[in-house]
Amino acid sequence: MRYRRLLHVPFMAVITIITVYVLISCAPSARIPVTRPAEINLKGIKQIWIGEIRGNAGEALSERLTGLLFESNHFKLVDRANIEKILKEQNLGLSGVVDEETAVEMGKILGASAFITGRSGIQFNHSHSVSEIYLDSDNQPYQYYYSKTEAHQDTILKVIDMTTGQVIAAKNISYSDKDDDYQKGSYPPYPDRSKLFGRINHATALTFTRMIAPYTVYVKVRFKEAKTPEGEAGIALAQSGEWLDALEQFKLAVDKDPASFSAWFNLGLAYEYNYMYDRAISALKESCKLKASSRCINEIKNVKKLRADQEKLKLQKSGQ
């Protein structure tokens, strides 16, 4: 029978890893919310309702989509209970009543601009495995026993314009995830399927929501280490969300030390997240002249992307 002793990572290797991690994590940074545009501009669509989503994951997905679209504050959501009341008054049933064929007529009845429909199904798989045999410090053999739950969700969703009956957006979404647990000597219970389903279902709903509605993410902005009190003050103000005041401090830092590539870089970041894109690019280019780096070049690309995103966002919010 094959036995194997557990190998220990050399002490100096551990110290090196920890040192690198500390250096990276200690670099000054700030988190800032940035609103991204939707992938697709649903021009003219102001009111939307979530129709039937078939499949064993459909009901849960519908509920999650409702929550995320409400949080986006981009569409007015037609209440499902109100829809049922209207359809009952029209002697119609809710299930299966709306598709591309009937969307225009139903749009007139419901007063909605568009609706979401589709199918979503999830499958689970359970499995066991066991490790090879190890020897502990007393030369006693032992093994680890693993229990794993895997899940895969396939979804197709589409948005139908209720004034034309046309499909104006569609997306196929597939997500897989897994959880496992282990212990010595025997198999542990299988991981909870509901938690796994919750994660996949949320990821699916989030992907679709971001396709049709603007969304906010938190960006981690990493500064260069400041060499002056003004630069340090600028970083502190940015970390507290006072970006306009931070900008003034970074200007003073550049005035005090115009040969500092880090001062120019931090000034560029401050212009960027105050949405002064041309000035951000100019400051970052000055930083690159003093000390060229891939990080500086990539930040200039990021400024251009942020500017393009904000232009798209402006059009989406204006309904154009």
N, C-alpha and C positions, 0 to 999 in steps of 0.2 A: 504494500500500500504506500502511496506517495504522500509524504509529509512536507510541509513548508513552514519555515519560520517567518514571522512578520519582520519586514525590513524597516529600519528606522531612518528617517531623513537625517543626514548629517547636520550637526548643530550649526555650523557656519552657514550652510545653505539656508536654513530657516532664518537666521539673523539677516542674511542678504535679502531674502524675500520680504521680511518685515520692514527692513530699512527702505526698500524701494516703495513699498505700499505707503509708508508714513510720509515719504517725500512727496508722492503724488497727491495723497489725501490732504496734506497740509498746504498745498498751493492755494492761494487766495481765490475764492470763487463766490458767485452769487447765483441764486435761482430767480428767474423772471418768467412770468406768464406771457406766452406768445400765441396769438390766435392765427391758426392756419386756415386757408380757404378749403372748401369742399373740393373733392376731385372733379365733380361734375356740377356745372352751374345750372340748376333747375330754374331757369329764367321765367319769371311770371308766376311760379308756384308759391302761393302764400298759405294755403290751407291743405292739410293732408290727413288721411285717416289710414289706419292699419287694418286691412281686410283679413281674410282667412289665410293663415299660413299652415298648410297641411303637414302631416308627418308627426312622429312621436316627440319631436322637439319643438314643434310649431307654436304651441300655446306659451311655453316658457320664453321662447324667442320673441313672440309678440309683446309680452309684458316688458321684457328688457328693452326692446326697441322703443316702446312707448316712453319709458323713463328717460332714456338717453336723448330722444328727440325733444322731449319736453325741456330737458336741461339745456339743450342747445339754444333754445329761445329763437330759433330761426323760422319755424313754421307754427301756425296755429293748428293744434291737433283737434280733430273732430271727436268728441266723446263717443265711445262705443255704445254706452247705454242710450244716449240720445239718438244714435243711428238706429238702434233696435226699435225705439219708440216710433221714429219716422216711418220705418219700413212696415211696422205693424199697422200703422194708420193707412199705409198704401196696400195692405193685404199682401205683403211680401215677406219672405224669410231672409235672414242674414246670411246663412251658410250657403256658399256657392252662388249667390245672386249676382255678384259683380265679376265680370271678366272684360276682355277687350271688346266683346260684342255688345255688352250692355253698359259699358262705362259712361258713355255720354249721357244717356237717359238718367242713370243713377246720379251722375254729377249734378244734374238739374234738380233732382229731388233732395239730395243731401247738402248741396251748396259747397261741396268740396272741390278743390282744384285737381287733386291727384290721390291715388291710393296705392298702398304697398300690398303685394301678395306674393305667394311663392310656396316653397316646400323646404322643410328642414328635418333631417333624421339623424339620430345618433346611435352608435353601436358600441357596446362594451365587450372587452375580452379580459379574462382572468387567467393568470398563469403562475406557476411555481418554479423555482430554481434553487439550487444549492451550491455553495462555494466548494472549492477544494478543501482539503483537510489542512489545518494549521496546528502548530505546536505552541502552547503558551510558555511562559517563563519557567513552569514546572515540568515541561516536556509532556504535558497532557494534550491529547488531540481534541480539536473542536472544529465545528463547521457553522457557517452562517446559512440560515434558511430565509429565502426571499419569497414574498407574496407581491404580485404586481397586478394592477388594474390599468388597462389601457382603454382609451375612448377616442372615437373618430366621428366628427360631425360634418355632414355634407349639407350645404344649403344653397338654394338658388332663390334670389329675391329680385323682384322687378317693380318699378314705379310706372304706373299707367296714368297718362294725362286724361282727366275725366271730361275735358272739353273736346278732345279729338279721338280718344280711344286708343291712342298710340302708346307703345312702350317707350318711355323717354330715358330710362336708366335700368340697367340690369347687372347683376353680379353673381358669379359663382364663388362660394366661399367654402374652403375646407380647412378644418383644424383638427389636429391630433394632440393628445396630451396623455400623460401617464403619472401615476403615483405608485410608489413601492414602499415596502417596509421590510425590516429584517430583524432577526434575533438569533441567538445561539440555541441550538438543540432542537427546535421545532418551528413549524411555519406559523407566523403571526396571522391575524385576520387580514382579509383583503382590505385595502384602503377604501374609504368611503366614496361611493360612486357619486353621491350628490355634490360633494365639493368639486370633484373633477368636472362634472357636468356644468356646474356653476361657472367655472373658469372658462371653459370652452364656449359656453353660450354667451357669456359676456364679451369674449373676444370677437365672436361672430357678429353680435349686435353692434359693437364698437366699430368694426371694419365697415359695415354697411352705413352706419350713421355718418362716419367721416367721409364717405363717398358723396353724400347728398347734403350735408350741413357743415358749416364752419365749426371748428373745434379748437379748444385751448390746450396747449401742452406747456409744461414747465421746462425751460431750457437752463442748463447749467453753464454759466458764463465763467470761464477760467481766465483770471488776470495774470499778468506778469508781476513778479514781486516788485513792490514799490521801493524806490531808493530815496524818497523824500517824504517829509511829513504830509505835504499836500497830496502826494500819491496815496499814502496810507489812509488819509481822510477820505479820498475819493472812493477807495475800495470799501471802507466802512459804510459810507453813505449808500453806495450801490447795494450792499448786502442788506441794508434796511429798507430798500425800495425807493430811495430818494435819488433817482437817476439824473434829474436836472441839476440838483446840487452837486452830485458826484461829477458831472461834466465840468462844472466850474472849477472844482478842485484839480481835476486832471489837466485842465488848461493851464492852471498855475504851476503844476508839476512840470509841464513841457517848457513853460517860460523860464523856470528855474534851471532846468537841465535839458536844453534842446538837443544835446548829443546822446540822450538816453533812448535806446530803441524800445525799452520796456515802457517808458512814459508815453511815447507815441502810440504804442500798441494799446495801452489801456485807454488812451484818449479815443482811439478808433472804436473800441468797444462801447464807450460811453455814447459816442455819436450814433453808432449802430442801433443801440437799444433806446435811443431817443428819436429814432426814425429819421435821422439826418444822414441819408445814405451817401451822397457825394462827399460830404466832409469826412464821413467814416472811411471811405475808400482812400481819400487823400492822406489821412493820418496813418492808416495802415501801410500805405506805400512808403511814407517817410520812415516808418519802422523797418520795413524791408530793406530800404537803402542803407540804413545803419547796420543792420544785421539780418541778412536773408535767412528765411526759414520756411519750411513747408507749412508750419502752423500759421504763419502770417499770410501766406498765399491762400491757404484754405479759408482763412477768415474773410478775405476779400471776396471769395466765391460765395461765402455764406451771406455777406451783405447783399450781394446781387440777388441771391435767391430770396432773401427776406423782402427785398424791395418788390420783386416780381410777385411774391405771395400776397403782399399787402395791396398791390394793384388789383389782383384777382379778387381779393376779399372785398375791396371797395365796390367792385361791380356786382358781386353777389349780394351784398347788403342793400344795394340800391335797386336790386331787381332787374338789372340790365343784362 
